[in-house]
Amino acid sequence: MLKNISYIVFSLSLVFSTMAEAHPRNKPHPPVMPSFTEAARMSNFSIPSVVHPRLFDSYEVGFGDPVKVNPRTAVLKQGLADLAHTNLNNVPLPVNYNNARNQYQGWLALLQTLRGESPLMQLELVNAFANKQPYTGKREQGMYAMDQWQDPASFFLQGGDCEDYAIAKYVSLRALGFHPERLRVVIGTHRKTGAYHANLAVLLNNDIIVLDNPDTLLKAHMDLKDFKPLYSFNENQIWFHWYQGETPPNFYTSRDVNKFNVTRR
């Protein structure tokens, strides 16, 4: 008798608990959108993102192969090709990338060390290591001079300009498996000073994270209020950027093409 009563009580409790869970008031709340650090832990960076936020809240238009628009962007593909021919498993590298004979070997050791690590760690250490290289940008006669961009091998041996930092970080993350659609080198200006600058934008699930120099902290793109993008590119595409109230850029006007010739921090 007692067993039957216990069974009936258990069955009723199960029914009522199921009804309670089904009630709309008791349905779980939708998950909160993760912060970019949490998104970095969860994202699969080897595939394209289905979310495409507006870069620095700008409008953009693409113009195809970046090399045809700005030949200096060819160093991006050159860096990728050079690294593709470097078998990291056959290169004698130090156990600690900070103890390498030179920064180029240290860079290769870093890439080897970061294989299989979390995306967040990869972003942080790639950014920090690149920012250790000496900045060698110079001004000439009060104007920002046209400079030759460097491939990562040259950058890690002798330092470079802000574009070189961004390109080295791009190639590093591609070597670690990041999809090219998630990465862009961004050229822009400081809204207050007009100074030209470059950084690397990385697309997460629901945000864009900026790897900048000399700052080693990862930042969401909307936190960089003073940075205005002019154009951005990856290995396959180049984009012009503009804001509401501005005239959309026209690739065929000399005024817009000349923007590509002045790109210093």
Salt bridges, closest charged atoms under 4 A:
ASP57 OD1 - ARG54 NH2 3.38
GLU60 OE1 - ARG184 NH1 2.87
GLU60 OE1 - HIS241 ND1 3.82
ASP65 OD1 - LYS77 NZ 3.97
ASP147 OD1 - ARG72 NH1 3.41
ASP147 OD2 - ARG264 NH2 3.97
ASP161 OD2 - ARG264 NH1 2.46
ASP207 OD1 - HIS221 NE2 3.65
ASP212 OD1 - HIS197 NE2 2.60
ASP215 OD2 - LYS219 NZ 2.79
ASP226 OD2 - HIS190 NE2 3.89
GLU235 OE1 - ARG174 NE 2.88
GLU246 OE2 - LYS228 NZ 2.51
ASP256 OD1 - ARG255 NH1 3.38
ASP256 OD1 - LYS259 NZ 3.70
